[in-house]
Amino acid sequence: MTRSKGLLGYEKIEKFAPEKLEELEKHYRAILSLIGENPEREGLLDTPRRVAKSIQFLTQGYDHDPREILLSAKFKEDYREMVIVKDIEIFSLCEHHMIPFVGRAHVGYIPNGYITGLSKIARVVEAYSRRLQVQERLTSQIKDAIQQTLKPLGVAVVIEAKHMCMSMRGVQKQSSVTTTSDFTGAFERAETRAEFISLISSRLH
């Protein structure tokens, strides 16, 4: 971990595994050569190290246990209506091309004796999205973690994302958005699911 002061006085904290940094840096330097660049030119001298740090940050979700995140703020509460955290920003890397996909997740659950801290829902999304992913698996992983840890009456997850692998390469469709969903328990009923969709679609704030 390194600490440095930014221009405005804030403290910047970088977390990375030093034992991996040198090896990653070596591989990225080789990649620069293989694509026809000169890793020794001024603009690229520090690029391999920067990218080595960056990829560790972008994949830090492997170091986090989503179930432990939820359990760290699990409280007994007799509340049995929907709890929804929507518009959670997602930044992930497609595992097929290691190109970003970005979007928003909307997560809801109906407690069955236990609730969790609202920020923990967002942290679960972050823990799974900061890995090499496909959107379909990401959706189900978030749902499964909440269902298995809190044992609620139901869980609903909807993700909307734009995939750079479709915008920058391949079919090159810049405006396409992919939507995935997964539901358990009470949300498998049409009326409950419809209420959830209505609530995440509304702009109450």
N, C-alpha and C positions, 0 to 999 in steps of 0.2 A: 504494500500500500504506500502511495506517495501523497504528500500534501503540498500545496502551493497556494500562494495568495494571488487572486485575480486583480485586474486593474481597478475594480471598484471595491476592493477590500474583502470580497467574499473568499471563503476557503474552498478550494477545489480539492476533492478527495478522489484519487484514482485507485481502484482495487483490481489487482491482477495477480496472477501466480508467477512470481519471478522465475521459477524453475521451467515454466513453459515459454516464457517470453523469448529467450535466446533461440530456442528451437523454431518457434513460429517466425521470428524475424529472419532466420536463415532461409526458411521456405519461401517467404514473401520476396526476399531478395532474388531468389532463383526464378520466381514467377515473373518478376520484372524483366529479367534477362530473356526469358523464354518468349515473352510477347514482343520483344524487339526493342526494349528500352535499355537505357544505360543507368543502372542503379548507383553509379558513382557520380552522376551529374548533380549539380548543386540542389536542384529542386527535389530530388529523390533520395538524397543522402539519409534523411531520417524517416522516410516513408515506411520502410519495412517495420521499424519499431513502432511507429504510430499505428499501423494497421494491425500489428500483433496485439497491441493494447486494445484497439478498437474491437477486434473479433472476440476477445475475452469479455469485454463489456456487453457486446450484443448477444452473447450466448451464456450470460451469467445465470440464466434460469436453471441450468443443470446443477448449480450449487444450492438451490433452494428447494425445500420440501413443502409443497402446497398444503398438505394435510397438517403439518406442524404449524404453518402460518394460521390456519383456521383454528386449530386447538389453542393457540396462544391467546386467543380472545374469545373463548366459547363461554357463553353465559346462559344460565337457566332463566327462561322467560316464558310466561304463558301468553304468547301472541301467535295467532294463527291466521294472519292475513298476509298478503304479498309484501315481501321486502324486495325492492328493485334498485339496483345500482346500474344506471345506464350511461351511455356515452363514455365508456372507459377506453382511452386511447390505446391502440395496439401498434407496436412496431416489431415486426418479426422478419425472419429470413426464410424464404422458400427453400426447402431441402433439396429440390431438384436442380436449382441453378444458383443458390445462395445469393439471390437478389431479393430486396425487401418487398414485403407487402405490408400495407398500412391501412388502418381503419378504426372501427369502434366495436366494442363488445357491450351487450346489454344482458345483464344477469339478474335473474329473479329467483326467489325461493319462498316457500311457505313453511315457517318454523313448526316444529313438532316438539316443543318443550325447550329448545335451545336456539339461541341466535349467536351470531358472530359479529365482531366489529366491522362496520361498513368498509373501512379502509382495507380490511383483510380480503374482501372480495376482489378489490382492485389488485391487491398484491398477488392473489392466486392467478389472475389473468396475466399479470406481468411475469410470474415465475414460469408459466407455460409458454408464453409468447417469446420470451428471450431464449429460445432454443431454435434449432433447425426444425421447421414445421411444415405441415400442410394445414390449410384452414379447417378442413373437415375434422382432423384429429384434434386440433386445438379446441374446437367447440366441444367435443365429447370429453376431453380431459378435464376441462373446467367443470362441466356438469358432473362428471364422476367424482371428482375430488369433494365437491360440496355435498353430493348425495351420500357418499360413503362416510364422510367425517361428521356431518351434522345430523344425518338421518331425518331430513325434513319430509314434509308431506309431498313435496315435489320441487323440481328444479327446472328452470327454463334458461336457455342460453341462445342468443342470436348474435351473430357476428357479420358485419358488413365490411368488406375490405377491397382495396384496389391493389392489384398485383403488378408490380413493375416488370415481372417476366412477360406479362401480356402487353404492357405498354411500351417497353423499351426494346423487346426482341420478339421473335416468333410472330404471332398474328398482329402485333402492334396496334391493338385497339385501346386508344388512350382513355376513353370514357367509361369503360366497362367496370362494373362493381359486382363482386361475388357475395352472395348472402348464404349463410349456413345457419342451421338451427338444430337444437336437440332438446328434448323434453322428457321429464320423468313424472311419475305419480299423478298428482292432481292436474298438472299442466297437459296431460294427455287428453283431458276432457276438452271438447271443442269450446265450451263457453269460458273456461278458465284461460285457455290459450288465447282466445280472442281478447279477453280483458288485458292480458299481458301485452299483446301486440299493440293494442290501443294505447296503453300507458307509455310504452317506449316510443310510440310514434308521436305522442303529444308533446307540446313545448310549454310546460307549466312554469319554467323558470325564465 
